[in-house]
């Protein structure tokens, strides 16, 4: 029975857990007037992803000799 008493001391009921979660969420910087829809959040994430990809992968491929690599579509032998 000594073990059961130890659990009762650390027990937190459901309403208290919910209140603790909400307080934590508010401490993390939730802004009351920053209400955006899921569509707005998704659009912002998509824009940020496109900007990141263009910045990271948008560079021209340069070969060993410092010139741009030949493109498949510019090769007359492939037509």
C-alpha positions as CSV (number, residue, x, y, z in Angstrom):
1,X,0.0,0.0,0.0
2,X,3.0,2.3,0.4
3,X,3.4,2.3,-3.4
4,X,-0.2,3.4,-4.0
5,X,0.2,6.4,-1.7
6,X,3.2,7.6,-3.6
7,X,1.2,7.7,-6.8
8,X,-1.6,9.7,-5.2
9,X,0.8,12.4,-4.3
10,X,1.9,13.0,-7.9
11,X,-1.6,12.5,-9.4
12,X,-2.9,15.5,-11.4
13,X,-6.6,15.5,-12.5
14,X,-7.7,16.1,-16.1
15,X,-8.7,19.7,-15.7
16,X,-5.4,20.6,-14.0
17,X,-3.5,18.9,-16.8
18,X,-5.5,20.9,-19.4
19,X,-4.9,24.2,-17.6
20,X,-1.1,23.4,-17.4
21,X,-1.1,22.7,-21.2
22,X,-2.9,25.9,-22.0
23,X,-0.6,27.9,-19.8
24,X,2.4,26.4,-21.5
25,X,1.0,27.1,-24.9
26,X,0.4,30.8,-23.9
27,X,4.0,31.1,-22.5
28,X,5.4,29.9,-25.8
29,X,4.3,33.0,-27.6
30,X,0.7,32.5,-28.7
31,X,-0.5,35.9,-29.9
32,X,-4.2,36.5,-29.5
33,X,-4.5,38.7,-32.6
34,X,-2.5,36.4,-34.8
35,X,-5.4,34.3,-36.0
36,X,-4.6,32.8,-39.4
37,X,-6.4,30.1,-41.2
38,X,-4.9,26.8,-42.2
39,X,-4.9,27.9,-45.8
40,X,-2.9,31.1,-44.9
41,X,-0.4,29.1,-42.9
42,X,0.0,26.6,-45.7
43,X,0.5,29.4,-48.3
44,X,3.2,31.0,-46.1
45,X,5.0,27.6,-45.6
46,X,4.8,27.0,-49.4
47,X,6.3,30.4,-50.2
48,X,9.1,29.9,-47.6
49,X,9.8,26.5,-49.1
50,X,10.0,27.8,-52.6
51,X,12.3,30.7,-51.5
52,X,14.5,28.2,-49.7
53,X,14.7,25.9,-52.7
54,X,15.4,28.7,-55.1
55,X,18.2,30.0,-52.9
56,X,19.7,26.6,-52.2
57,X,19.2,24.8,-55.5
58,X,18.7,27.6,-58.1
59,X,22.3,28.0,-59.0
60,X,23.6,27.2,-62.5
61,X,25.4,23.9,-62.8
62,X,29.0,24.6,-63.6
63,X,31.4,22.0,-64.8
64,X,35.0,21.3,-63.9
65,X,36.4,24.0,-66.2
66,X,34.1,26.8,-64.9
67,X,31.7,26.8,-67.8
68,X,28.1,25.9,-67.8
69,X,27.4,22.3,-68.5
70,X,25.9,21.4,-71.9
71,X,22.2,20.9,-72.0
72,X,20.6,17.9,-73.5
73,X,18.0,20.0,-75.4
74,X,20.8,22.1,-77.1
75,X,22.5,19.1,-78.6
76,X,21.6,18.6,-82.3
77,X,22.5,14.9,-82.2
78,X,19.7,14.1,-79.9
79,X,16.9,15.4,-82.2
